[in-house]
Amino acid sequence: YNPNVGAVTSINCTSCPTFSTSPAASSALSACLCNAGFYSDGLSPWSCQKCESGKYNPSVGATGSASCLTCPDNTFSTESSSICYCNAGYYGSGGSDCASCASGKYNPSVGQTSFTACLACPQFGGAVNGSVQCDCNAGYYGDSTTCTACPEGTFKEAAGAGNLSTACSTCTSDSSTFGTAASAAEDCVCNAGFYGLPGNSCQACAAGKYNAQRNQTSESSCLDCAGSSEGSSDCPTA
C-alpha cells in the first residue's frame, strides 16, 4: 500500500505485515487483511495468526480463532491452510466431498482429487473401502503391486502385507505342505518317516520301522523293517 500522493515508483509502496495482503492500488495500512488460512487475533487488525493443523479458513480478513473451521471427516490440513485435503484412501476436492476408494482398490497418496487415483489390487490381494494399501490374501505374501504364493513348507493364516520372511511362517520340523499358498498351520503335515497331527510336532518312526506316506497321524503307521534307521521313509528290503 502507499498512503502518499504523487509517488512515482514502486519503492514508495510499503509491504503489508506478515501473513497479510491488500488489493492492488491500496492507499492505507487498513487495506491489509489477514490471508486465508490466518486470522486476526484482535490485538490489531494485522496481527495475523495461523490456523492450526486439522483446521482451515478459506476467507481473507477473518477475525478470531473461530474463523478456523475443523476439517471434515476423511480430510486433513497443515497449519495455515485455506482448504482441507482428502486423506490417503480417499479422493475428491477436499472440503466435505471426499469419497472412499471402493473395496478392492487403494490410494496411498493424500490430496487426490479423482477416482483414477484409486488403484486396483493385484491378483490374490484385496482391500476394504478407504484403504491406503492392499493386503495379500492368506497364503500369499507381497505388497500392493504383487502377491505371491507362500512356497511349499510355509503358510500364512491371515490377509496382510509383508515379504516372504516376515509373512510366511515355516512348518514345524519334519513337516511340510501339499503345494504352495497354504493358509493354515494345519496345512503342515508330517513327512514320510514321521507321524503326528497336522500343525503339530512330528515324531520319527523308530529304528527298525518305516513309513512311506505323508500325513500319517499315528505311530501305528510305522511298519516293521529290519535294519531301517530312525525316521525312514522306505524299507530297502520291502
NUNU-174289 format. One line per field, with one value per residue: residue number from 1; y, z, x of N, C-alpha, C in turn. Coordinates in steps of 0.05 Angstrom, whole numbers, plus 32768, in hexadecimal, padded with zeros to 4 digits. Example, Ala and Ser with C-alpha at 12.3 -4.5 7.8 and 13.67 -1.06 7.14 Angstrom:
2
seq = [1:2]
ny = [7F8E:7FD3]
nz = [809C:808E]
nx = [8108:8101]
cay = [7FA6:7FEB]
caz = [809C:808F]
cax = [80F6:8111]
cy = [7FBE:8001]
cz = [809C:809D]
cx = [8108:8102]
# end
This chain:
238
seq = [1:2:3:4:5:6:7:8:9:10:11:12:13:14:15:16:17:18:19:20:21:22:23:24:25:26:27:28:29:30:31:32:33:34:35:36:37:38:39:40:41:42:43:44:45:46:47:48:49:50:51:52:53:54:55:56:57:58:59:60:61:62:63:64:65:66:67:68:69:70:71:72:73:74:75:76:77:78:79:80:81:82:83:84:85:86:87:88:89:90:91:92:93:94:95:96:97:98:99:100:101:102:103:104:105:106:107:108:109:110:111:112:113:114:115:116:117:118:119:120:121:122:123:124:125:126:127:128:129:130:131:132:133:134:135:136:137:138:139:140:141:142:143:144:145:146:147:148:149:150:151:152:153:154:155:156:157:158:159:160:161:162:163:164:165:166:167:168:169:170:171:172:173:174:175:176:177:178:179:180:181:182:183:184:185:186:187:188:189:190:191:192:193:194:195:196:197:198:199:200:201:202:203:204:205:206:207:208:209:210:211:212:213:214:215:216:217:218:219:220:221:222:223:224:225:226:227:228:229:230:231:232:233:234:235:236:237:238]
ny = [7FE8:802F:806B:809E:80D7:80E3:80C0:80A1:8072:802A:8023:8043:8028:8007:7FC9:7F9B:7F84:7F46:7F0A:7F22:7F46:7F73:7F94:7FA6:7FE9:7FFE:802D:8033:801A:7FFF:7FE3:7FB4:7F71:7F34:7EF9:7EC2:7E87:7E9D:7EC8:7F04:7F15:7F3A:7F5C:7F81:7F96:7F80:7F59:7F1E:7EDA:7E95:7E63:7E25:7DE2:7DB3:7DD6:7E0B:7E48:7E69:7E9E:7EE2:7F14:7F02:7F01:7EEF:7EAF:7E8B:7E8F:7E68:7E2D:7DEA:7DB3:7D88:7D43:7D10:7D31:7D5E:7D92:7DBD:7DED:7E31:7E2B:7E35:7E14:7DD0:7D8F:7D50:7D13:7CDE:7CA4:7CB9:7CE6:7D24:7D69:7D7E:7DA3:7D91:7D65:7D33:7CF4:7CAE:7C7F:7C47:7C04:7BD4:7BF6:7C29:7C63:7C82:7CB7:7CFA:7D30:7D27:7D30:7D17:7CDC:7CBB:7CB6:7C8C:7C4E:7C0C:7BD1:7B9C:7B59:7B27:7B4A:7B7B:7BB0:7BDA:7C0C:7C4E:7C44:7C48:7C26:7BE6:7BA5:7B67:7B29:7AF4:7AC2:7AD9:7B08:7B4A:7B8C:7BC8:7BC4:7B91:7B4E:7B12:7ACB:7AAA:7A80:7A38:7A15:7A3F:7A6F:7A9E:7ABD:7AE8:7B21:7B55:7B82:7B79:7B5D:7B20:7B09:7B20:7B1A:7AE6:7AAB:7A76:7A31:7A01:79DA:79A3:79A1:79B5:79D8:79C8:79DD:7A23:7A64:7A5A:7A63:7A5C:7A44:7A10:79FC:79E8:79AB:796D:7954:791B:78E2:78F8:7909:7927:795A:7987:79C7:79C3:79AC:797B:7936:7909:78CA:7891:7872:7839:783A:7857:788A:7897:78BE:7901:792D:790D:78FB:78DC:78B1:787D:787C:7873:7842:7800:77F6:77D7:77EE:7823:7869:789C:78C5:78B4:78B3:788C:7845:781F:77E9:77DF]
nz = [8000:7FF8:8017:8005:7FDD:7F99:7F90:7F6B:7F5E:7F6A:7F99:7FBE:7FD3:800A:802C:8041:8084:80A0:8088:8073:8041:800B:7FDE:7F9A:7F8E:7FC1:7FF6:802C:806C:8084:805C:8059:8064:8089:806D:804B:8072:809E:80D8:80F7:8137:8158:8175:8153:8112:80F0:8107:80FA:8102:80FC:80E4:8106:80FB:80DC:80D8:80B2:808C:805D:8050:8043:8070:80A0:80E4:8126:8147:813F:810A:80F1:80D7:80E7:80C5:809A:80A3:808E:8076:8077:808F:808C:80B7:80B1:8085:804C:8037:803D:8034:8013:8037:8030:800D:7FFF:7FD3:7FB1:7FB1:7FE1:801B:8027:8009:8002:7FE9:7FF7:7FDE:7FBA:7FD1:7FC7:7FAE:7FB5:7FD0:7FD9:7FE1:7FFA:7FF1:7FBF:7F85:7F60:7F4D:7F31:7F4C:7F6E:7F71:7F54:7F7A:7F79:7F5B:7F88:7FB2:7FDE:7FF5:8024:8024:801D:8023:802B:8018:7FF9:8013:8012:8005:8035:8036:8010:8000:7FFE:7FE1:7FD1:7F9B:7F87:7F96:7FAF:7FB1:7FEF:7FF7:7FF0:802C:804E:806C:8070:8099:809A:8078:805F:8058:8046:8043:802A:8055:8083:807F:8072:8096:80AD:80A8:80DF:80F5:80CC:80B0:807C:8046:8019:7FE1:7FCB:7FE7:8018:804E:8084:80C3:80CB:8098:8094:8092:80AB:8092:8069:808D:80BE:80F1:810A:8121:80F2:80EC:811D:8146:812A:8130:8129:8106:8127:8129:8100:80ED:80BC:8094:805C:804A:8048:8078:80A2:80DF:810B:8135:8127:80F0:80E3:80C8:80CF:80C1:80B8:80C8:80B7:80C0:80F3:80E5:80B1:806D:804A:803D:8033:8029:8020]
nx = [8011:8006:8007:8010:8008:8019:8044:8078:8093:8099:80B3:809E:8074:805C:8067:8034:8027:8043:8026:7FF9:7FD2:7FC2:7F92:7FA2:7FBB:7FB2:7FAC:7FB4:7FC9:7FA0:7F88:7FA2:7F97:7F8F:7FA9:7F87:7F80:7F96:7F89:7F73:7F89:7F71:7F91:7FA6:7F90:7FB4:7FD3:7FDF:7FCD:7FDC:7FAF:7FA6:7FC1:7F96:7F6C:7F4C:7F47:7F23:7F1F:7F33:7F49:7F33:7F1C:7F2D:7F35:7F0C:7F01:7F1E:7F0F:7EFC:7F18:7EF2:7EDB:7F08:7F2D:7F66:7F93:7FCC:7FED:7FD7:7FB5:7F8A:7F65:7F4C:7F67:7F5E:7F66:7F97:7F80:7F50:7F2C:7F1F:7F08:7F17:7F03:7EC4:7EB8:7ED3:7EDC:7EDF:7F0F:7EFA:7EE8:7F1B:7F3E:7F71:7F93:7FCE:7FDC:7FD6:7FA7:7F90:7F67:7F47:7F21:7F41:7F70:7F6A:7F83:7F83:7F84:7FB6:7FB3:7F9D:7F9E:7F7F:7F53:7F31:7EFC:7F17:7F4D:7F95:7FBB:7FC4:7FB4:7FD2:7FB3:7FA3:7FD5:7FF4:8029:8045:803D:8019:801C:802A:8018:802F:8030:803A:8072:8079:8078:8071:8042:800B:7FDF:7FBB:7F9F:7FCA:8003:8048:808B:80AA:80C7:80B1:8079:8069:8065:808F:8086:8084:80BD:80CE:809F:8071:804E:8018:8027:8025:8011:7FF8:7FCA:7FC3:7FDC:7FCF:7FD3:8004:8023:803C:8079:808B:80A1:8099:8069:802C:7FFD:7FDE:7FFD:8016:804E:807B:8088:80BE:80BE:80D4:8116:811C:80EB:80BD:809D:807A:8057:803E:801E:800D:7FEF:7FF4:801C:8016:8019:804D:8072:808E:80D3:810B:814B:8144:814F:8143:810A:8102:80EB:80E4:80EC:8122:8120:80EC]
cay = [8000:8049:8080:80B8:80E1:80EB:80AD:809C:8058:8016:8024:8052:8016:7FF9:7FAE:7F95:7F74:7F2A:7EFA:7F32:7F4F:7F89:7F96:7FB9:8005:8005:8046:8035:8001:7FF2:7FD2:7F9A:7F5E:7F1A:7EE6:7EAA:7E76:7EAD:7ED8:7F1A:7F0D:7F4F:7F70:7F95:7F89:7F74:7F44:7F06:7EC1:7E7E:7E4E:7E0E:7DCA:7DA8:7DEA:7E1B:7E60:7E6F:7EBA:7EF7:7F28:7EF6:7F0B:7EDC:7E93:7E7D:7E8F:7E50:7E18:7DCF:7DA4:7D72:7D27:7D05:7D46:7D68:7DAA:7DC6:7E07:7E48:7E21:7E41:7DFE:7DB6:7D7B:7D34:7D00:7CC6:7C92:7CC9:7CF9:7D39:7D84:7D87:7DAE:7D7D:7D51:7D1E:7CD9:7C98:7C6C:7C30:7BEA:7BC9:7C0B:7C37:7C7C:7C88:7CD3:7D0E:7D47:7D1E:7D3D:7D07:7CBF:7CAC:7CB2:7C72:7C39:7BF1:7BBE:7B86:7B3F:7B1C:7B5F:7B88:7BC8:7BE3:7C28:7C61:7C38:7C55:7C11:7BCC:7B8F:7B4D:7B15:7ADE:7AB0:7AE9:7B1D:7B5F:7BA7:7BD2:7BC0:7B75:7B3B:7AF9:7AB5:7AA0:7A68:7A1F:7A13:7A57:7A75:7AB8:7AB8:7AFF:7B35:7B69:7B87:7B70:7B4E:7B03:7B02:7B2B:7B14:7AC9:7A9C:7A5C:7A19:79F5:79C8:7989:79A3:79C7:79DB:79BD:79F3:7A3F:7A74:7A4F:7A79:7A55:7A33:79F5:79F3:79DB:798F:7960:7947:78FE:78DB:7905:7909:793C:7968:799F:79E0:79BE:79A1:7961:7922:78F7:78AE:7886:7861:781F:783F:786C:7893:78A2:78D1:791A:7933:78F7:7907:78C8:78A0:7863:787E:786B:7825:77F2:77F4:77D1:77FD:783F:787D:78AD:78D8:78AA:78B5:7874:782D:7814:77CD:77DC]
caz = [8000:7FF8:8021:7FFC:7FC2:7F87:7F8F:7F4F:7F5A:7F7C:7FB2:7FD1:7FDD:8023:802D:8056:8099:809B:8085:806A:8025:8004:7FC2:7F8B:7F90:7FDC:7FFF:8049:807A:808A:8045:805C:8072:808D:8057:8050:8082:80B5:80E3:8109:8153:8167:8180:813F:80FA:80DF:8117:80EE:810E:80EB:80EC:810D:80EB:80DF:80D4:809A:8089:8041:804B:8048:8083:80B6:80FF:813B:8141:8136:80ED:80E9:80D8:80E8:80AC:809B:80A4:8077:806B:8089:8087:809C:80C3:809F:806C:8044:802F:8047:801F:8018:8041:8020:800D:7FF7:7FBD:7FAF:7FB1:7FFD:8026:8033:7FF5:7FFD:7FE7:7FFB:7FC9:7FBD:7FD8:7FB1:7FA4:7FCA:7FC9:7FED:7FE1:8004:7FDF:7FA4:7F7E:7F4D:7F53:7F24:7F60:7F7B:7F61:7F59:7F88:7F67:7F5F:7FA2:7FC5:7FE2:8006:802C:801C:802A:8029:8021:800D:7FF6:8023:8004:8012:8044:8024:7FFD:800C:7FEB:7FE7:7FC1:7F7E:7F80:7FAB:7FA7:7FC3:8002:7FEB:7FFD:8046:805D:806C:807A:80A1:8099:8064:8068:8048:8052:8031:802F:806F:8098:807C:8070:80AC:80A5:80B6:80F3:80EB:80C1:80A4:8064:803C:7FFF:7FCD:7FD3:7FEF:8030:805D:80A0:80CF:80C7:807E:8097:809A:80B0:807B:806A:80A1:80D6:80F6:811C:8117:80E1:80FB:8136:8142:811D:813C:8116:8109:8134:8119:80FB:80E2:80A7:808B:8041:8043:8057:8086:80B4:80F9:8121:8135:811A:80D4:80E0:80C3:80D5:80AB:80C4:80BE:80B0:80D4:80FD:80D2:8095:805C:8039:8048:801D:8024:801C]
cax = [8000:8015:7FF5:8019:8000:802F:805A:807E:809F:808E:80C2:808D:8060:8064:805C:8022:8033:8045:800E:7FE2:7FD4:7FAF:7F8C:7FB2:7FB5:7FAA:7FB9:7FB6:7FCF:7F86:7F81:7FAF:7F86:7F9C:7FA5:7F78:7F91:7F9E:7F74:7F7C:7F85:7F64:7FA4:7FA5:7F86:7FC9:7FE1:7FD2:7FD4:7FD7:7F9C:7FB6:7FBE:7F7B:7F58:7F50:7F38:7F24:7F18:7F46:7F3F:7F24:7F22:7F27:7F3C:7EF4:7F00:7F2B:7EFB:7F07:7F16:7EDE:7EE5:7F18:7F3E:7F7A:7FA0:7FE3:7FE7:7FD3:7FA8:7F71:7F54:7F54:7F6E:7F55:7F79:7F9D:7F69:7F39:7F31:7F0B:7F13:7F1B:7EEA:7EB2:7EAF:7EE7:7ED0:7EF2:7F14:7EE8:7EF4:7F2C:7F4F:7F80:7FA0:7FE2:7FE5:7FC3:7FA0:7F88:7F4E:7F38:7F1E:7F57:7F85:7F65:7F90:7F79:7F96:7FBF:7FA6:7FA2:7F9F:7F66:7F53:7F17:7EF8:7F28:7F67:7FAD:7FCB:7FB7:7FBE:7FD2:7FA1:7FB0:7FE3:8003:8038:804C:8034:8002:8020:802C:8014:803C:8029:804E:807C:8073:8085:806A:8026:8004:7FC4:7FA9:7FA6:7FDD:801A:8061:809C:80AA:80D1:80A0:805D:8065:8071:809A:807B:8095:80D1:80C6:8084:8070:8033:8012:8027:8029:7FFA:7FEA:7FBE:7FBF:7FF0:7FC6:7FDA:801E:801F:8055:8086:808E:80B5:8091:804C:8022:7FE5:7FE4:8002:8024:8069:807B:809A:80CA:80BB:80EB:8127:8110:80D0:80BD:8083:807E:8042:803B:8005:8005:7FEA:7FF7:8034:8010:8020:8069:8072:80A7:80E7:8125:8162:813F:8157:812E:80FF:8104:80D4:80E2:80F9:8132:8119:80CF]
cy = [8019:805F:809C:80BE:80E8:80D8:80A5:8080:8044:8016:8033:8041:8006:7FDD:7FAB:7F84:7F56:7F1C:7F0A:7F3D:7F65:7F88:7FA8:7FD6:800D:801D:8048:8019:7FF1:7FE0:7FB6:7F88:7F43:7F08:7ED0:7E96:7E83:7EBC:7EEE:7F12:7F23:7F63:7F87:7F87:7F7A:7F60:7F2A:7EEC:7EAA:7E6D:7E34:7DF6:7DBE:7DBC:7DFB:7E34:7E69:7E8D:7ECC:7F0A:7F1C:7F00:7EF5:7EBF:7E82:7E7D:7E76:7E39:7DFC:7DC0:7D8E:7D57:7D20:7D1A:7D4F:7D83:7DAE:7DE2:7E1C:7E3F:7E31:7E2D:7DE5:7DA3:7D60:7D23:7CEB:7CB2:7C9F:7CDB:7D0D:7D55:7D8F:7D93:7D98:7D67:7D3C:7D03:7CC4:7C88:7C53:7C17:7BDE:7BDD:7C1A:7C51:7C83:7CA5:7CE5:7D23:7D3F:7D28:7D2C:7CEA:7CAF:7CA8:7C98:7C5C:7C1E:7BE0:7BA8:7B6D:7B33:7B31:7B6C:7BA0:7BCE:7C01:7C3A:7C58:7C48:7C40:7BF9:7BB8:7B76:7B3A:7B02:7ACB:7ABE:7AFF:7B32:7B7A:7BAE:7BCD:7BA3:7B63:7B1F:7AE4:7AAF:7A85:7A4F:7A1E:7A2C:7A5C:7A92:7AB8:7AD0:7B11:7B4A:7B6C:7B7C:7B60:7B30:7AFC:7B0B:7B21:7AF6:7ABA:7A81:7A46:7A0F:79E1:79AD:7989:79B6:79C9:79CD:79D4:7A0E:7A4B:7A68:7A66:7A73:7A43:7A16:79EA:79E5:79BF:7982:7952:7929:78F8:78E7:7903:791E:794A:7980:79B8:79DC:79B2:7984:794F:7910:78DA:78A3:7876:7845:7822:7855:7873:78A2:78B8:78EA:791B:791B:7902:78F5:78B9:7885:7864:7876:784D:7819:77F1:77EF:77E1:781A:7851:788D:78C1:78CF:78AC:789E:785D:7820:77F8:77C9:77D6]
cz = [8000:8000:8016:7FE0:7FB2:7F86:7F72:7F4A:7F6F:7F97:7FC7:7FDD:7FF5:8024:8045:806C:8092:809B:807E:804E:8021:7FE6:7FB4:7F8F:7FAC:7FE6:801D:8055:8080:8074:8047:806E:8074:8076:805F:805E:809B:80C0:80F5:8126:8164:8173:816D:8125:80EB:80EF:810F:80F9:80FB:80F6:80F1:80FA:80F1:80DD:80BB:809B:806C:803B:8052:805D:809A:80D1:8114:8133:8138:8117:80E1:80ED:80D9:80CE:80AF:809E:808A:8069:8080:807F:8097:80A7:80AC:8084:8066:803A:803E:802F:8027:8023:802C:8023:8004:7FE0:7FBD:7FB1:7FCD:8007:8033:8020:7FEE:7FFE:7FEB:7FE2:7FCF:7FC7:7FC1:7FA5:7FBB:7FBF:7FDE:7FF1:7FEC:7FEE:7FC3:7F9E:7F6C:7F55:7F46:7F36:7F6F:7F69:7F68:7F67:7F74:7F6C:7F79:7FB8:7FC8:7FF4:800D:8022:802B:8031:801C:8015:8009:8009:8012:8014:8024:8030:8010:800B:7FF6:7FF4:7FD5:7FA4:7F76:7F99:7FA0:7FBB:7FD6:7FF7:7FFC:8017:8057:805B:8076:807F:809E:8082:8070:8055:8055:803E:8039:804C:8087:8097:807D:8086:80A2:80B6:80CB:80E6:80E2:80B7:808C:805B:8021:7FEB:7FDA:7FDD:8007:8042:807A:80A9:80CB:80AB:807E:80A1:809C:8096:807F:807D:80BC:80D9:810B:8110:8106:80F2:8115:8130:8138:812B:8127:811B:8115:8121:8117:80F2:80CC:80A1:8071:8039:8054:8065:8096:80D0:8110:811E:8127:80FC:80CE:80DE:80C8:80BC:80B8:80B8:80B6:80C7:80DD:80E8:80B5:8087:8049:8047:8031:8016:801F:7FFF]
cx = [8012:8002:7FFC:800F:801A:8046:805F:808B:8094:809D:80B2:8077:806B:8057:8049:8031:8033:802A:7FF5:7FE7:7FBF:7FA9:7FA0:7FA8:7FAB:7FBA:7FBC:7FBC:7FB6:7F7D:7F8E:7F9E:7F95:7F95:7F92:7F8B:7F9B:7F86:7F81:7F75:7F78:7F77:7FA7:7F9B:7F9B:7FDB:7FD4:7FDE:7FCD:7FC0:7FAD:7FB0:7FA2:7F65:7F5F:7F3F:7F39:7F22:7F30:7F39:7F2F:7F2E:7F1A:7F2D:7F25:7EF2:7F0E:7F18:7F09:7F03:7F01:7EEC:7EF4:7F28:7F53:7F84:7FB9:7FDC:7FE6:7FC7:7F8F:7F5D:7F5D:7F58:7F65:7F6C:7F80:7F86:7F4F:7F40:7F1A:7F18:7F19:7F01:7ED9:7EAA:7EC5:7ED9:7EE6:7EF6:7F04:7EF7:7F03:7F3F:7F5C:7F8C:7FB4:7FE8:7FCF:7FBE:7F98:7F6B:7F3C:7F37:7F34:7F6F:7F82:7F6F:7F85:7F8E:7F9E:7FAF:7FB0:7FA6:7F83:7F68:7F36:7F15:7F0C:7F43:7F7E:7FC0:7FBA:7FC4:7FBC:7FC1:7FB1:7FBD:7FF5:8012:803E:8041:801D:8005:8020:8028:801D:8035:8040:8058:8075:8084:8080:804C:8022:7FE6:7FB1:7FB2:7FB8:7FF4:8033:8071:809C:80B2:80C0:8083:8058:8074:8079:808C:808F:80A8:80C4:80A9:8085:8053:8030:8011:802A:800F:7FEA:7FE1:7FB9:7FD6:7FE9:7FCB:7FF6:801A:803A:805F:8086:80A5:80AE:8073:8045:800B:7FEE:7FE8:8010:8040:8066:8090:80A5:80C3:80D6:80FD:811A:80F3:80D2:80A0:8086:806B:8043:8020:7FFB:8004:7FF0:8011:802F:8015:803D:806A:808E:80B9:8102:813B:815D:8147:813F:8124:8101:80EA:80D1:80F1:8108:812A:80FB:80C8]
# end
